[in-house]
Amino acid sequence: MAKVAVIMGSKSDLSVVKPAVSVLRGFGIEVEVRVISAHRTPEQAHEFASSAKANGFEAIICAAGKAAHLGGVFAASTTLPVIGLPIKTDMMGGLDSLLSIVQMPSGIPVATVGVNAGENAGILAAQILGVKYPEIAEKIAEYKENMKKKINSDDLAVQGEAAEF
């Protein structure tokens, strides 16, 4: 079974990672959720990341705000794909988090989704795993088809409403 780690730098990030966890579980992917800080528990971060593949994980989502080094710390210690999930902050609205995650040095990439975009982090992890697991790829295709149907339905509804004004 496919398995993804969802790591957050602080418990306060939980509301942002919940959509990622929901999406992953909806696609039938096993998820382990942890709080591990790049700055407060760096040894634990290194240990988890360096043993993640051996422990059956196939992708890691790292949610962090402000300095947001968590994804980079994990990416430096594993060959697994790491997805950065920047958290909105009071100081810069999440731009600080986003820039901390995307500005990685050469050789240590961290894929990154939008600020507070937990759902997209989950979908991206599922798409990565869909390369290996056809059943996940099928569920993603169905998910996207349902989005298409909703937009088409909304389009028809708006066209009807617009004809009245």
SULVEN-V232365 format. One record per backbone hydrogen bond with DSSP energy under -0.5 kcal/mol. CO is the residue of the C=O (numbers start at 0). NH is the residue of the N-H. E is the energy in kcal/mol with one decimal. If there is no record, write none. Layout:
co=CO nh=NH e=E
co=CO nh=NH e=E
This chain:
co=1 nh=29 e=-2.5
co=2 nh=57 e=-2.9
co=2 nh=58 e=-0.7
co=3 nh=31 e=-2.0
co=4 nh=6 e=-0.6
co=4 nh=60 e=-3.1
co=5 nh=33 e=-2.4
co=6 nh=62 e=-3.2
co=7 nh=35 e=-1.9
co=9 nh=12 e=-2.0
co=10 nh=13 e=-1.9
co=12 nh=15 e=-1.1
co=12 nh=16 e=-1.5
co=13 nh=17 e=-1.8
co=16 nh=20 e=-2.2
co=17 nh=21 e=-2.7
co=18 nh=22 e=-2.4
co=19 nh=23 e=-2.5
co=20 nh=24 e=-2.7
co=21 nh=25 e=-2.3
co=22 nh=26 e=-1.4
co=23 nh=26 e=-0.5
co=23 nh=28 e=-2.4
co=24 nh=27 e=-1.7
co=29 nh=3 e=-2.6
co=31 nh=5 e=-3.0
co=33 nh=7 e=-2.4
co=33 nh=35 e=-0.6
co=36 nh=40 e=-1.3
co=40 nh=44 e=-2.2
co=41 nh=45 e=-2.5
co=42 nh=46 e=-2.5
co=43 nh=47 e=-2.8
co=44 nh=48 e=-2.6
co=45 nh=49 e=-2.9
co=46 nh=50 e=-1.3
co=47 nh=51 e=-0.7
co=48 nh=51 e=-0.8
co=50 nh=54 e=-1.6
co=51 nh=56 e=-2.3
co=52 nh=55 e=-1.8
co=57 nh=80 e=-0.6
co=58 nh=4 e=-2.0
co=59 nh=61 e=-0.5
co=59 nh=82 e=-3.1
co=60 nh=6 e=-3.4
co=60 nh=62 e=-0.5
co=61 nh=63 e=-0.5
co=61 nh=84 e=-2.9
co=62 nh=8 e=-2.1
co=63 nh=86 e=-2.0
co=64 nh=67 e=-2.0
co=68 nh=72 e=-2.6
co=69 nh=73 e=-2.4
co=70 nh=74 e=-2.9
co=71 nh=75 e=-2.0
co=72 nh=76 e=-0.6
co=73 nh=76 e=-1.4
co=74 nh=77 e=-0.7
co=80 nh=59 e=-2.2
co=81 nh=83 e=-0.5
co=81 nh=110 e=-1.9
co=82 nh=61 e=-3.1
co=83 nh=85 e=-0.6
co=83 nh=112 e=-2.0
co=84 nh=63 e=-1.6
co=85 nh=115 e=-3.2
co=88 nh=92 e=-1.2
co=91 nh=94 e=-1.6
co=93 nh=97 e=-3.0
co=94 nh=98 e=-2.7
co=95 nh=99 e=-1.9
co=96 nh=100 e=-1.7
co=97 nh=101 e=-2.6
co=98 nh=102 e=-1.7
co=101 nh=103 e=-1.6
co=104 nh=107 e=-2.0
co=110 nh=83 e=-4.2
co=112 nh=85 e=-0.5
co=113 nh=116 e=-2.0
co=115 nh=117 e=-1.4
co=116 nh=120 e=-1.9
co=117 nh=121 e=-2.2
co=118 nh=122 e=-2.4
co=119 nh=123 e=-2.9
co=120 nh=124 e=-2.2
co=121 nh=125 e=-2.3
co=122 nh=126 e=-2.7
co=123 nh=127 e=-2.3
co=124 nh=128 e=-2.2
co=125 nh=129 e=-2.0
co=126 nh=130 e=-0.6
co=127 nh=130 e=-1.0
co=128 nh=131 e=-1.3
co=128 nh=132 e=-2.5
co=131 nh=133 e=-0.7
co=132 nh=135 e=-0.8
co=132 nh=136 e=-1.9
co=133 nh=137 e=-2.4
co=134 nh=138 e=-1.5
co=135 nh=139 e=-2.3
co=136 nh=140 e=-2.3
co=137 nh=141 e=-2.2
co=138 nh=142 e=-2.4
co=139 nh=143 e=-2.6
co=140 nh=144 e=-2.2
co=141 nh=145 e=-2.4
co=142 nh=146 e=-1.8
co=143 nh=147 e=-2.2
co=144 nh=148 e=-2.4
co=145 nh=149 e=-2.1
co=146 nh=150 e=-2.3
co=147 nh=151 e=-2.5
co=148 nh=152 e=-2.4
co=149 nh=153 e=-2.8
co=150 nh=154 e=-2.6
co=151 nh=155 e=-2.0
co=152 nh=156 e=-2.2
co=153 nh=157 e=-2.6
co=154 nh=158 e=-2.5
co=155 nh=159 e=-2.0
co=156 nh=160 e=-2.3
co=157 nh=161 e=-3.0
co=158 nh=162 e=-1.4
co=160 nh=163 e=-1.2
co=161 nh=164 e=-1.0
